[in-house]
Amino acid sequence: MVRAVVLVALGAALMTLSAKVNLPLPYVPITLQTLAVLMIGAAYGWRLGSATMIAYLAEGALGIPVFAGPVGGLAPLLGPTAGYLFGFVPAALIVGYLGERGWDRSVIRLFAAMAIGHAVIFVAGFGWLAFGAGLGIEKAWLVGVVPFIAATLIKNALGATLLPAARRVAGRRG
């Protein structure tokens, strides 16, 4: 139990740090958060990975400035970034589930698992921008998906190579 609490705290701290590395865009910034979400999911498994994302969102909802920029509180959870933020939970769950079934043991399969995780985040973010934030389908696509495609491929490649390498260094399965 103590180990789980420490891992959740470390994962939430990593999420906060990854949010602070950002390129501001008009509606949704490009951050390292999705890379962190997917690596945490793959490393922690579905239960602990999704619990970490819930803890991270709860910290932000309580007003702790954990989100991109110096912000916390409910505004990011209700504004243009809401869909992406809430998409972190099922993305970590799915990547963690796949990782527990061996997808984290191969760079190619881990890349595929992370691509699925990214798709979940994008569907949630795009859906919220288009319908919840009222931007409409075309504008949501142009501001909420297109600018992130290249970065997503790079993040998938980084995550799929870094996680197995870290495990080998740590002496765990590779």
N, C-alpha and C positions, 0 to 999 in steps of 0.2 A: 504494500500500500504506500509506504514512504517513497519507494522507487518510482511508482506511478505519479505521485504528486510532484516529485522533483522533475521527472521527465515532462510533465505537462507545463510546469513553470518554465523550464528551459525552452520548450517548444514555443510557448507564448512569447517569451523574450526574443526568440529568433524571428517570430512573426513581426514583432514590433520593429526590430532592426531592419528587416527586409522591407517594411513599409516606408522606412525613412530614406531608403535608396530609391528615389523616384524621379521621373521625368514628368513634370506637370503637363497635362493636356486639358483642353476645355472642359470635358465632362468627367473623364476617368484617367488618372495618371498611370503611366507605365511604372511598375514597381517590381521588386524581386519576390513579392508575396506569393505568387502562384508557384514559383520554384520551391519556396520554403514549404508551402502547403503540401505539395506532392512528395517532396523528400521526407517530410514528417510522416505523412501517411504511409509511405513505403517502408520507412525505418521503424515506425511504432506499431504498425498494424491498424486494422480498422477501428477497434474500440478506443485505443489510446490516441490514435491520430484524430478521430472525430471529436473526442473529448477535449483535446488540445485546442481545436478550432472553436469549439463552444466556449471554452474558457477565455480564449482570445477575444471573441466577440463580446462576452460578458464584461471583460475588463474595459473594452471600449464603451459599451453601453453605460457603464458606471462613471464615465467621464475621464478615465485614464487616457492620456494622449498616445494611444497605440497605433492609430491609423496613419495613412499617408499625410504628411504635413504635421504640424503640431496640433492635431485634433483628436478628440475623444467625444463621447456623448452620443446622443441619438441621431444627430444630423447626418452623419455618414451612413447610418443604418436605415435612413429614410430617404436619402438623396440619391443622386445618380449612381453611386457606387454600391448601393444596397444589394442588388442582385449578385454582384461579384462576391461581396463579403459573405453573404449567406450561402453562396455556392461553394465556399471553402469547405463546409462541413461534409456534404455528400461527396465532394471530390476526394478529400482525405479518407473518407470511409471506403470509397470504391478502390482507390489506389492501394490502401492498406489491405483490403480484402484480396485483391489480386496479388499483392506482395506476399501475403500469407500462403498463397497457393503456388508460389515459386516464380512468379513473374519478375521478382526482384533479383533473380539469380543470373539473368541474361541481360546484356545491354539492350538488345533489340526488343525483348519483351518488356523490359522496364520502360523503354522509350514509348512503346505502345500503351502501356498502362498509364503513363504520364500524359500521353495524348488524349486518352479517354478522360482523365481527370481535368485536363484543360478544357475539353469539350463541355464537360458538365458546368464548369465555371462560366464559360462563354454563353452557354444556353441560358443559365440563370441571369447573367449580367445583361445579355441582349434582350431577354424577355422583359426584365424590369425596365430597361431603358425605353424599349418600344411601347410597352403597355402601362407599366406602373408610373414611369416618369413622363409618359406622354410624348415621347419624341417621334413616334411612328417607326415603322419597320425600316424604311430606307435610311433615315438619319441615324437610327440606332446601329444599323449595320456599318455605316460609314465612320461613326465616332466610337463605337463600342466593340468592334471586331477587327475591321481592316487594319487599324494602326498597330495591332498586337500580334499579327500573324507571324512576322519574321522573328520577333522577340520570343514568341512561344516555341518556335522550332529550336532556337538557340537554348532556351531554358530546358526543354526536353532533353536535348543532347547533353547539356551540362549535368543535369540531374541523373540521367541514365548512366553516365560515366563516373560521376563523383561518388555516388552512393556505393556501388560495388567496390570502388577503389578504397573508400574509407573503411568498408568492412574488412577488406584484405589487410589493411594497415592495422586495424584493431584486432585482427586474428579471428574474425568471425567468418561465416560462410561467404563465398564470393561468387 
